[in-house]
Structures are given as structure tokens and as C-alpha cells.
Amino acid sequence: MPRASICVRRAGKLYRLAWFNESKSGIYLGRFGSDRDHHHSYHRDGNRHHKAGAETWQPFQHASLDSFKGIAQLESSTQWLAPVWLKPVTEFAGAPPGELEITVSGDDPAGRELNLSIDWWLFEHPARVEMERVASSIGTMHPDAVDRAYREMPLDHYPDHSVAIVLATWPRTS
């Protein structure tokens, strides 16, 4: 079970598009909707990479999670809220007890197509003020946002750290 699900509500339906989880071996950010498992891993030893099915790409070494200081962006993505993502396989009945559900609206009152941005951050607790400043500056990048969400999740296995998730939906331009 994921620790958190990133969802979009559109036309009365809930869609789960991304997930977050953590274990003693690291933190993991993933995507739903593809025929392959897509995720980003930050392992305890500092090894980071993306995976798509069995294929690993963009590997690099970072500070170990136990010694990490400050803030770091783990991943940033933008996706069009198109039928290719909002489909039966990503429909979601809602988070079970113990799982956090973070939801933004995919409905635009003006009827425009929307994009969704997801920004994932890792921060050490003494850097919380800096993290909140960064999250606020991300919000100014989309002054026409239809909906926004910001959540911090303290990590169970890395008690000096949290993951922050910044979401926004805004009108798609052709």
C-alpha cells in the first residue's frame, strides 16, 4: 500500500496518478497509468535513479538519506490531464485508512484542458522555512492555477526528514 496517493478529481471521478512510499531502504515516487512500473528511487545509501519496467536510467549518487542536509528537489513533472491518463486503470475509490490522499481539481470552470504539475522535495526539518519559501515561489509560477495543494509528510524511517509535495493544475496552452 502506498503511503500517499496523488489524485485528480474530474467530472465527479477520482483518478490516482502518482504515489509515494518509504521503507528502511529508501523513498520511492511512482506513476500510475502506464503498462510499465515507472518510479524514482532515492536509496538509503544515496543511490538515486529512475526505472521504467526493468530499465534503469539517470543513475547518480547523492548524500545518503541518513546524512542528507537542507532541501533537494527529487522530481518535477508536468502532464496534460488527457484521456490517456484519466482512464479506468487510474480510477480510484479513495485512499484506505492509513494512506494519505492529496487531491486537486481537474475541472476548469471555463472548460479549458488542464495540466498537472507535481513537484516532490526532500527536506531536513531545520530547513522547513526554506522549503515553505520554495513551495510558495512555485505557486507564483502558475498565477492562473485552477487548484493547488501543498503537503509535508514526516518520514518514519528517516525521522529528521520530510517529503513535501507541491501540486497545481492550470490551463493548457496549445
N, C-alpha and C positions, 0 to 999 in steps of 0.2 A: 504494500500500500504506500503510495507517495505521501510525503509529509505535507505537501501543499499542491494544489491544482490551480492553474491559471485558466480562467474561463471567460467566455464572451456570451452575453445573453442577446439574442437577436430574434425578432419576430416571435417572442414568447418561448423560444427554445434555448437551452443551456448547452454550450459546447466547451469541452475541455481541450485546450490546445497545447498546454505545456505542463510540466510537473517539476517538482524539486524533491530531493531526498538526501538523507545524510546517513552515514554509518561510521564505525570506527576507522574504516579505510578511506573515507573522503566524503566529498559533497558532489552531487550529481544534478544536472539540469537537463531535462529532456523535452522532446516534442511528440505530439500525437498527430495522427492523420496520414502518415506515410506507410508504405509497405515495409519499411526498414526501421530498426530502432535507431533514432537519432538522439545523441546526448553529448553533453560536455562534462568532463570529469576533472576534478581537482583532487588528487590523491593526497593522503596524509604526508607522504614524502616530498610533495611539491611537484610531482609529475602531473602535467595538465595536457589534455588532448580532447579532440572531438572524435566521435565514432558515428558511422553510418553503416549499420549492419555489422559486418566483420571488418570493414575498412576503417583504419585509424588515420587521422590526418591532423596537421598542425600541432604535433607534439612539441612541448617545451618544458623546461624546468623552471620552477618558481620557488619561492620560500616554502618550507614545509608548513603545513597548516598550524602545527603547534607553535612555530616561531613567527608566524605572519604578524606584521605590524601595519597600522594605517588602514587605507582603503584601496580596493582594486576592483575594477570592472571585470566581471567574469565573462559576460557575454552581452551583446546588444543585437537585437534583430528587429526588423520591421516586416510585417506580412500584410498583404491585402486580404481582407475578410471576404474572400471569394468562395463560391460553392466548393472548390477543390479542398478547402479546409473545413467549411461548415457543412458537414455531411453526416450520414448516420453513424459512421465509425467514431466520430468525435462527439456525438451527442452524449450528454452526461446527466444522470439523475440527481446529482448533488453529492457533495462530499460526505463520506461516512463519519461517525464520531471519531475524533482524534486527528482528522485531516483538515487542514485549513483550506478554504476555498476563497480565492481572490477573483472577483468578477467585475468586469467593466461592460458597459453597454455597447453593443454593435449596431444599435438602431440610431439613425440620424433623423431628427425631426424634419430636415429639409429633403430627405430621401436620397442623399448622396451615398456613394460607396465609401467605405471607410478602410483605413489602415489601422493596424495594431502595432505599437512598439512595446517591446519587453526589454527592460534593462535589469540585469542581475549584478549585484555588487556583494563583495565580502568586506566586512569591516571589523576592526578590533574595537571593543567597546569604548576605550578612551577617545576614539576618532568619531564618535556618534555625531557631534556637532558638525564636523566636516562632511559626514555622509548626508546629513539633512540639508546642508548647503548645496551639495552636488545634486541631490534629488530635486530641490527647488529650482535649480538652474535648468535641469532637464525639462521641467514643466514649462519654462519660458520658451523652449524651442518649438512648442506647439500651442501658440496662443489661441488657435481655433479648435482646440481639443473638444470633442463631444463629451468625453468622460476620462477621468484619471483615477489612479489608485496608487497608494504607496504603503507597503508593509515591511516591517522588520521582523525577522524570525531568529530568536536566540538559538544557537546551535547546542544540541545536547552533548555531543562528543567533543566539542571544542568550546568550552564554557566562556572563554574570553572573547568570543566572536559571534557575529550575527550575519545573516544574509538579508540584504534589502532587495525588494522587487519594486520597480517603478513601471507602471503601465499607463498607456494613453491610447485612445482612439481619436483619429482626426480624419477629415475629408481627404479622399484620394484625389489627386490631380492626374489628368491623363497624360 
